[in-house]
Amino acid sequence: MNNEKTLGEHLSEYGVSRRTFLKFCAAMSSVLALPPTRAAEMADMLSTKPRQSVIYLSFQECTGCLESLTRSFSPTIQSLLFDVISLDYNDTLMAAAGEQAEQAREQAMEKNKGKYLVVVDGSIPTGDGGVYHTAAGHTALDTLHRVAKDAAALVAVGNCASFSGIAGAKPNPTGAKALMDIITDKPVINVPGCPPIPEVMAGTLAYVVTFGKLPELDNLKRPLTFFGNTIHDRCYRRPFYDQGKFAKTFDDEGARAGWCLYELGCKGPTTYNSCATTKWNGGVSFPIQSGHGCLGCSEPNFWDAGGFYNPLSTGHWGTAEGIALAAAGGVAVGAAAAALARARQKKFTEEENK
């Protein structure tokens, strides 16, 4: 007999009303771009489930992704960690250390065999047998294989875990690899960024916990809800791009007038992420709004992709004709993205009406 408490029982014990929980689910629906009517469905589904066991592994990383996650506004980190999921292992946040920490992870794996989620932060070194990251006498490579064996799914947070990041940049002395290049027999979701937007990480976990399945992914295993459009598609400076108005330096008249930062190296046209819409710090701003071009940190190989301040293309694209062609291409991409968004919304509506 399973005596494990459901999430609804857990919330009731802590005095969380259904009204408050519905507000939480409404916030999640908004973040996930789901129809508002799905909020009640999410509340009903979650309240009957036990809290989801999550094991968070940190490898070759800087802790920036975890720092970002703990700054999530909607869902709040408190709700996500202490209400919806059970964070059974994270060697940075947990109170236990040493053998107690390792035991907590092993107990969570045994108790939730085949059902727990694994969050991976940082790339995995494979050079020289993986000796460049060793904890508790085990390499990151060994730990990953052991923990992933009975996991339901894995989530790579950050560019390092998703695409090997800075550790995997040339010359890659540690043989750093991405999670999906090592674990190929389990479902993997990539949530790249350096770091990722906190609401994107929280929202992705919330989707998996709520619906018990992976969200719709692109060819790089990124959730389409957050990575279905380029930053350029939704950028408020886009009209200046279409008009061929570009800042030449970071402090010239064009920059002060808010012109496009394409010629200063902005990678927005080729970077898929929701920075321009979700933004950062609770929706306050994002790099381009702060006057700095996009670095492309949610794309593979962004550290080796030709320099942060070099335009995406030079020569012909720097001419008036090239700029016009680029603008026309951008309009075409924007139209295609809009068509995709409409198709996805229609799909959600049809599912809702079944």
Helices and strands as residue ranges (DSSP letters): H 7-13, H 18-31, H 38-47, E 52-58, H 64-69, H 77-79, I 80-84, E 85-89, H 98-111, E 117-121, E 124-125, G 127-130, E 134-135, E 138-139, H 140-148, E 153-157, H 158-163, G 166-168, E 176-177, H 179-182, E 188-191, H 198-211, H 224-227, H 231-234, H 238-243, H 253-256, G 262-264, G 268-270, H 275-278, G 302-304, G 315-318, H 320-352
